[in-house]
Amino acid sequence: MKAVAALMLMTAVVCATGCTKNDGPNNGGDNNEVNLNGTGTYSGHDYVDLGLPSGTLWATCNVGATTPEGYGDYFAWGETETKTNYDWNTYKWSNGDYDQLTKYCCDTVLGYHHFTDNLPLLQTEDDAATANWGAGWCMPTDEQLQELIQSTTHVYKRLNGKGGRLFTAPNGHSLFLPFAGERIDGNSFGLDGTGHYWSKSLDTHWSERAWQLYMGNPTLDRTSRSRGHSVRPVRSSN
């Protein structure tokens, strides 16, 4: 009997560690009641249907992560690959500074040689979710981030030792976003204390910034495009 019980315990632990199936892993008793099961899979990545008015389906993991609590990779806004330093000198769509933009610019004052293109959203080729997970996945818009905040309850939670926010919808399904912090220059800030999740939406009034989900409260906020933030993909239910 002891051998059987041990085998059952090992099996339960294994089933709780994968991103493609998360059955609410044990975390010292503080997340036993949480339902983090995905409701479907697309192109090898799980998503959860929170019953949102827009029909948006949220991925259960960050780009670069294999579990809901995994931090994953960090991307500057409009870039699709990770790097060591996150600043204006290394930013793909700038000629070295915030007022030297070469793409996604709505103000001649901020564009390189007064460049503007008036693009308010990331194009497909510059979307880190699409580039890394394939067609059908993309970064959320600022409206989708706002919908997530307004249509769910959200509380601080620790999952397998990592802090984050648990967003729970009226349909009983939940989404966990870890406090992965951010990357500025070559340094990490806010790790396990807060989180920053990019949208695909440019701040059209101040083109050197883009909209993000700031996890402190959480709120929709704007910040420098050159910083390294997390990406949580979404897809349409249609």
C-alpha positions in Angstrom: 0.0 0.0 0.0 2.8 2.4 0.8 4.4 1.8 -2.6 1.1 2.5 -4.3 0.5 5.7 -2.3 4.0 6.9 -3.2 3.5 6.2 -6.9 0.2 8.1 -6.8 1.9 11.1 -5.2 4.7 11.2 -7.8 2.1 11.0 -10.6 0.2 14.0 -9.1 3.4 16.1 -8.9 4.3 15.4 -12.5 0.9 16.3 -13.8 1.0 19.6 -11.9 4.2 20.9 -13.5 3.5 21.2 -17.2 2.1 24.3 -19.0 -0.1 22.2 -21.3 -2.0 20.8 -18.4 -2.0 22.6 -15.0 -4.2 21.0 -12.3 -3.5 23.5 -9.5 -0.1 22.5 -8.2 0.4 22.5 -4.4 2.0 25.6 -3.0 1.9 25.2 0.7 -1.9 25.2 0.7 -2.4 28.7 -0.7 -3.5 27.8 -4.2 -5.3 24.4 -3.8 -8.6 26.0 -4.7 -7.4 27.7 -7.9 -8.6 26.3 -11.2 -5.8 27.0 -13.7 -6.8 24.3 -16.2 -6.6 25.4 -19.8 -9.9 25.1 -21.7 -8.2 24.4 -25.1 -5.0 24.1 -27.0 -3.9 25.8 -30.3 -0.5 25.1 -32.0 0.8 23.4 -28.9 0.0 26.1 -26.4 -2.8 26.1 -23.9 -5.4 28.8 -23.5 -8.2 29.6 -21.1 -11.6 30.9 -22.0 -12.6 33.5 -19.3 -15.9 34.2 -21.0 -14.9 37.7 -21.9 -17.3 39.9 -23.9 -14.8 40.1 -26.8 -14.3 36.4 -26.9 -10.5 36.8 -26.3 -8.8 33.6 -25.3 -5.7 34.0 -23.0 -2.6 31.8 -23.1 -1.8 30.1 -19.8 1.9 30.8 -20.1 4.2 33.7 -21.1 6.2 33.5 -24.3 9.4 31.6 -23.3 7.8 29.9 -20.3 6.5 26.3 -19.8 4.4 26.8 -16.7 1.9 29.5 -15.7 4.3 30.9 -13.1 7.3 30.8 -15.4 8.7 34.3 -16.2 9.6 33.5 -19.8 11.4 35.9 -22.1 11.6 39.6 -22.2 11.0 41.8 -25.3 11.4 45.4 -26.2 8.1 46.7 -27.8 8.1 45.8 -31.4 11.0 43.3 -31.2 10.7 39.6 -31.5 13.9 38.4 -30.0 15.5 38.6 -26.6 18.8 40.4 -25.9 21.2 41.4 -23.2 20.7 45.1 -23.0 17.4 46.9 -23.2 17.9 50.6 -24.1 17.5 53.1 -26.9 21.0 52.3 -28.3 19.9 48.7 -28.9 16.3 49.3 -29.8 15.4 48.1 -33.3 13.1 51.0 -34.2 15.2 53.9 -33.2 18.4 55.5 -34.3 19.8 55.6 -30.8 17.4 57.7 -28.8 13.7 58.1 -27.9 13.3 61.0 -30.3 15.0 59.2 -33.3 12.2 56.7 -34.0 12.3 54.9 -37.4 8.9 53.0 -37.1 5.7 53.4 -35.2 5.8 57.2 -34.9 2.9 59.7 -34.9 4.9 62.8 -34.1 7.6 64.5 -36.3 9.3 65.7 -33.2 10.0 62.1 -32.2 10.8 60.7 -35.6 14.3 60.3 -37.1 14.6 63.2 -39.6 10.9 64.0 -38.8 9.8 60.5 -39.8 6.1 59.5 -39.2 4.1 56.5 -40.3 1.1 56.8 -38.0 0.9 53.1 -37.2 -1.1 52.6 -34.0 -0.6 48.9 -33.7 2.3 46.5 -34.1 2.4 44.8 -37.5 2.3 41.0 -37.6 6.1 40.7 -38.3 6.9 42.8 -35.2 4.6 40.9 -32.8 6.6 38.8 -30.4 3.7 36.4 -29.8 3.1 35.7 -33.5 6.8 35.5 -34.2 7.5 33.0 -31.5 4.2 31.0 -31.3 3.0 31.2 -34.9 -0.1 32.6 -36.7 -3.3 32.6 -34.6 -1.5 34.0 -31.6 -0.8 37.7 -31.0 -0.1 40.3 -28.4 -3.2 41.8 -26.8 -4.4 45.3 -27.6 -4.7 47.9 -24.8 -8.5 47.3 -25.0 -8.0 43.6 -24.4 -5.8 44.4 -21.4 -8.4 46.8 -20.0 -11.1 44.1 -20.6 -9.1 41.6 -18.5 -8.9 44.1 -15.6 -12.5 45.1 -15.7 -14.1 41.7 -16.3 -12.3 39.7 -13.7 -11.5 39.8 -10.0 -7.8 39.9 -9.3 -5.8 39.2 -6.2 -2.2 38.6 -5.2 -1.2 35.0 -5.3 1.9 32.8 -4.9 2.1 29.9 -7.2 5.0 27.4 -6.7 6.9 30.0 -4.8 6.4 32.9 -7.3 4.2 35.9 -6.7 1.8 37.2 -9.2 -1.8 38.2 -9.9 -4.7 35.7 -10.2 -7.5 36.9 -12.5 -10.7 35.0 -12.0 -13.7 35.3 -14.3 -17.4 34.9 -13.4 -17.3 31.5 -15.3 -14.9 30.2 -12.7 -11.8 30.0 -14.9 -8.6 31.8 -13.8 -5.5 33.2 -15.3 -2.2 33.6 -13.4 0.3 36.3 -14.5 3.6 36.2 -12.6 5.6 39.2 -11.3 8.4 38.8 -13.8 9.6 42.4 -13.3 11.3 44.2 -16.3 14.6 44.6 -17.9 16.3 48.0 -18.3 19.7 48.3 -19.8 21.3 45.0 -18.6 19.5 44.9 -15.3 16.4 43.2 -13.9 14.0 45.2 -11.7 10.9 44.2 -9.8 11.4 40.5 -10.0 8.8 38.7 -7.8 7.5 42.2 -6.8 5.6 43.4 -9.9 5.1 42.7 -13.6 4.9 44.4 -16.9 3.0 42.9 -19.8 3.1 44.5 -23.3 0.1 45.3 -25.4 0.5 45.7 -29.2 -0.9 49.3 -28.9 1.3 52.4 -29.4 0.7 55.5 -27.3 -0.1 57.7 -30.2 0.2 60.9 -28.2 3.8 60.0 -27.1 5.2 57.6 -29.7 8.3 56.7 -27.6 5.9 54.8 -25.3 3.5 51.9 -25.6 0.6 50.6 -23.5 1.3 47.9 -20.9 -0.5 46.1 -18.1 1.3 47.2 -15.0 0.7 44.6 -12.3 1.2 46.6 -9.2 -2.6 47.3 -8.9 -3.2 46.2 -11.8 -3.7 49.1 -14.2 -3.3 50.0 -17.9 -0.2 52.2 -18.2 2.3 53.6 -20.7 6.1 53.1 -20.6 9.2 53.3 -22.7 9.3 51.0 -25.8 12.9 50.2 -25.2 12.3 48.3 -21.9 12.2 44.5 -21.7 8.7 43.3 -20.7 6.8 40.0 -20.6 4.4 38.9 -23.4 1.3 36.9 -22.7 -0.3 35.9 -26.0 -4.0 35.9 -26.9 -6.1 34.6 -29.7 -9.7 35.0 -31.0 -12.4 32.5 -30.2 -13.7 33.0 -33.8 
